[in-house]
Amino acid sequence: MSKPKIVKRLIALYFSINFFFTISFVVILMFFFRKHHKTFRYYWAKLQLFLLRVKLEVVGKPDKSAKMLLLNHQSVADIVIMEAIYPADLAWVAKKEIGDMPFFGHILDYPEMISIDREDRKSLIQLIKDAKDRLSKGRVLAIFPEGTRGNGRKLLKFKAGAKIVAEKLELKIQPAVFIGTINVFDSKNFLADFSKVKLVYLDPVEPKKGSGWYEKLREDMQAVLDKELS
């Protein structure tokens, strides 16, 4: 039975307060012990899954040879889940506005995440440079190709950045689809709930320029989402 909206707003408030204090603590830890940022992120994410009472079902397995992870985006819960369960050290590609936030923006630079300015065409050159650097350190790129949060039902149009980086650096890609994370925390409507979530790993993709692989990948991800929601 669905909870009343007022209850979901109270849960969202609880989640927000929790994130504020726990992320602040993690930022401070990473400032003093930057070499251990992966450990701090992992235990923070595991704690969040416990506090948010997320019931997670995973279908398929991550491909250890993939160098880029492409995910649909519905909620901050997407990041929490991947930080808690993905075996490699993820380098998230995030919009510059997050990094510009006072204090909390350090959640990107201390663990060497990648920020991109969508309004600056030169930012794509820096993105490729940063991506090569993180890959050389054994990390896996994690990108939301939609560029922002969707409604949990229909994927938004994919931005070109992930496609360009994948083709330029010839990266093996693994797509994955989240179902239901918007129910965990819907920041746009400030609603939250203790909810079930499903994550489906798709088969890896070898990008080939001019083959239409990026459009096909979006279609395949949408097909998984449609099937799970039907």
C-alpha positions as CSV (number, residue, x, y, z in Angstrom):
1,M,0.0,0.0,0.0
2,S,1.3,3.4,-1.0
3,K,2.1,5.8,1.8
4,P,0.4,9.2,2.1
5,K,2.3,12.1,0.5
6,I,2.9,13.7,3.9
7,V,4.6,10.5,5.1
8,K,6.8,10.4,2.0
9,R,7.8,14.1,2.5
10,L,8.8,13.3,6.1
11,I,10.9,10.4,4.9
12,A,12.4,12.7,2.3
13,L,13.3,15.2,5.1
14,Y,14.9,12.3,7.0
15,F,16.9,11.3,4.0
16,S,18.0,14.9,3.3
17,I,19.2,15.5,6.9
18,N,21.0,12.1,6.8
19,F,22.8,13.0,3.5
20,F,23.8,16.5,4.8
21,F,25.6,15.2,7.9
22,T,27.0,12.0,6.5
23,I,28.3,13.6,3.3
24,S,29.8,16.4,5.3
25,F,31.7,13.8,7.4
26,V,32.9,12.0,4.3
27,V,34.2,15.2,2.7
28,I,36.2,16.0,5.9
29,L,37.6,12.5,6.0
30,M,38.6,12.7,2.3
31,F,40.3,16.0,2.9
32,F,42.7,14.5,5.5
33,F,43.0,11.0,3.9
34,R,42.6,11.4,0.2
35,K,44.3,8.2,-0.7
36,H,41.5,6.3,1.0
37,H,38.6,8.0,-0.7
38,K,37.3,4.8,-2.2
39,T,37.1,3.1,1.2
40,F,35.2,6.1,2.7
41,R,32.8,6.2,-0.2
42,Y,32.2,2.4,0.0
43,Y,31.3,2.4,3.7
44,W,29.2,5.6,3.4
45,A,27.2,4.0,0.6
46,K,26.7,0.7,2.5
47,L,25.5,2.7,5.5
48,Q,23.0,4.6,3.2
49,L,21.6,1.4,1.9
50,F,21.0,0.3,5.5
51,L,19.5,3.6,6.6
52,L,17.3,4.0,3.5
53,R,16.3,0.4,3.8
54,V,16.8,-0.3,0.1
55,K,15.8,-3.8,-1.0
56,L,18.1,-4.4,-4.0
57,E,17.8,-7.1,-6.6
58,V,20.6,-7.4,-9.2
59,V,20.2,-9.1,-12.5
60,G,23.4,-10.0,-14.4
61,K,27.0,-9.2,-13.4
62,P,29.4,-6.3,-14.0
63,D,31.9,-7.0,-16.8
64,K,35.4,-6.5,-15.3
65,S,36.9,-5.7,-18.6
66,A,34.5,-2.8,-19.3
67,K,36.0,0.7,-18.9
68,M,32.8,2.7,-19.0
69,L,29.5,2.2,-17.2
70,L,26.4,3.9,-18.7
71,L,23.4,4.2,-16.4
72,N,19.9,5.7,-16.5
73,H,19.4,8.4,-13.9
74,Q,16.4,8.8,-11.6
75,S,17.7,9.6,-8.2
76,V,20.8,10.1,-6.0
77,A,20.1,6.5,-4.9
78,D,21.6,5.5,-8.3
79,I,25.0,6.7,-7.1
80,V,24.6,5.3,-3.6
81,I,23.9,1.8,-4.9
82,M,26.7,1.7,-7.4
83,E,29.2,3.0,-4.9
84,A,28.1,0.2,-2.5
85,I,28.2,-2.7,-4.9
86,Y,30.4,-2.0,-8.0
87,P,33.7,-3.9,-7.7
88,A,35.9,-1.2,-9.4
89,D,36.7,2.4,-8.3
90,L,34.2,4.5,-10.2
91,A,35.1,7.9,-11.6
92,W,31.8,9.7,-11.9
93,V,31.3,12.3,-14.7
94,A,29.1,15.0,-13.2
95,K,27.9,18.5,-14.1
96,K,30.1,21.4,-13.1
97,E,27.4,22.9,-11.0
98,I,27.9,20.2,-8.4
99,G,31.6,20.9,-8.1
100,D,30.8,24.6,-7.7
101,M,28.8,24.1,-4.5
102,P,30.4,25.6,-1.4
103,F,32.0,22.8,0.7
104,F,29.9,20.0,-0.8
105,G,31.5,20.5,-4.2
106,H,34.7,18.8,-2.8
107,I,32.8,15.5,-3.1
108,L,34.0,15.7,-6.7
109,D,37.6,17.0,-6.5
110,Y,38.9,15.1,-3.4
111,P,38.2,11.7,-4.9
112,E,39.1,12.9,-8.4
113,M,35.8,12.7,-10.1
114,I,35.3,14.4,-13.4
115,S,33.2,17.6,-13.9
116,I,31.9,18.9,-17.2
117,D,30.6,22.3,-18.2
118,R,27.8,21.7,-20.7
119,E,27.9,25.3,-21.8
120,D,31.6,25.2,-22.8
121,R,32.5,23.3,-25.9
122,K,36.1,23.2,-24.8
123,S,35.0,21.2,-21.8
124,L,34.8,18.1,-24.0
125,I,38.5,18.2,-24.7
126,Q,39.1,18.4,-20.9
127,L,36.7,15.5,-20.4
128,I,38.7,13.3,-22.7
129,K,41.9,14.3,-21.0
130,D,40.5,13.6,-17.6
131,A,39.0,10.3,-18.7
132,K,42.4,9.1,-20.0
133,D,43.9,10.1,-16.6
134,R,41.4,8.2,-14.5
135,L,41.6,5.1,-16.8
136,S,45.3,5.1,-16.4
137,K,44.8,4.8,-12.7
138,G,42.6,1.7,-13.1
139,R,39.3,3.4,-12.6
140,V,36.0,2.9,-14.5
141,L,34.2,5.8,-15.9
142,A,30.5,6.1,-14.8
143,I,28.2,8.3,-16.8
144,F,24.5,9.2,-16.9
145,P,24.1,9.7,-20.7
146,E,20.8,11.5,-20.1
147,G,22.7,14.3,-18.4
148,T,20.1,14.7,-15.7
149,R,17.4,12.9,-13.7
150,G,14.5,11.4,-15.6
151,N,11.0,10.4,-14.5
152,G,11.9,6.7,-14.1
153,R,9.7,5.6,-17.0
154,K,11.1,7.1,-20.2
155,L,14.8,7.7,-20.9
156,L,15.7,11.2,-21.9
157,K,17.7,11.9,-25.1
158,F,21.3,10.8,-24.6
159,K,24.0,13.6,-24.6
160,A,26.9,13.2,-27.0
161,G,29.7,13.3,-24.4
162,A,29.7,9.6,-23.5
163,K,29.6,8.6,-27.2
164,I,32.5,10.8,-28.1
165,V,34.7,9.7,-25.2
166,A,33.9,6.0,-25.8
167,E,34.7,6.2,-29.5
168,K,37.8,8.4,-29.1
169,L,39.3,6.2,-26.4
170,E,37.9,2.9,-27.8
171,L,36.3,1.9,-24.5
172,K,34.4,-1.2,-23.9
173,I,31.0,-0.2,-22.4
174,Q,28.6,-1.9,-20.1
175,P,25.1,-0.4,-19.9
176,A,22.9,-1.0,-16.8
177,V,19.4,0.0,-16.0
178,F,17.9,1.0,-12.7
179,I,14.2,0.3,-12.0
180,G,12.5,2.1,-9.1
181,T,15.2,4.3,-7.6
182,I,13.0,7.3,-8.1
183,N,10.7,5.8,-5.4
184,V,13.6,5.8,-2.9
185,F,14.2,9.5,-3.3
186,D,12.5,11.8,-5.7
187,S,14.3,15.1,-5.2
188,K,12.2,17.0,-7.8
189,N,9.0,16.4,-5.9
190,F,10.7,15.9,-2.5
191,L,9.2,12.5,-1.9
192,A,10.9,9.4,-0.6
193,D,10.1,5.9,0.6
194,F,11.7,2.7,1.8
195,S,11.5,0.8,-1.4
196,K,12.5,-2.1,-3.6
197,V,15.0,-1.4,-6.4
198,K,16.2,-3.5,-9.3
199,L,19.4,-3.2,-11.3
200,V,19.8,-5.0,-14.6
201,Y,23.3,-5.3,-16.2
202,L,23.1,-5.5,-20.0
203,D,25.7,-7.2,-22.3
204,P,28.9,-5.1,-22.9
205,V,29.1,-3.0,-26.1
206,E,32.1,-2.3,-28.3
207,P,31.6,1.2,-29.8
208,K,32.2,1.6,-33.5
209,K,32.0,5.0,-35.0
210,G,29.2,5.4,-37.5
211,S,27.5,2.1,-36.6
212,G,24.6,3.6,-34.7
213,W,25.6,1.8,-31.5
214,Y,24.8,4.7,-29.2
215,E,21.2,5.0,-30.4
216,K,20.8,1.2,-30.3
217,L,22.1,1.1,-26.7
218,R,19.5,3.7,-25.7
219,E,16.8,1.6,-27.3
220,D,18.0,-1.6,-25.5
221,M,18.0,0.2,-22.2
222,Q,14.5,1.6,-22.7
223,A,13.3,-1.9,-23.7
224,V,14.6,-3.3,-20.4
225,L,12.9,-0.4,-18.5
226,D,9.6,-1.0,-20.3
227,K,9.7,-4.7,-19.7
228,E,10.3,-4.3,-15.9
229,L,7.6,-1.7,-15.5
230,S,5.0,-3.5,-17.4
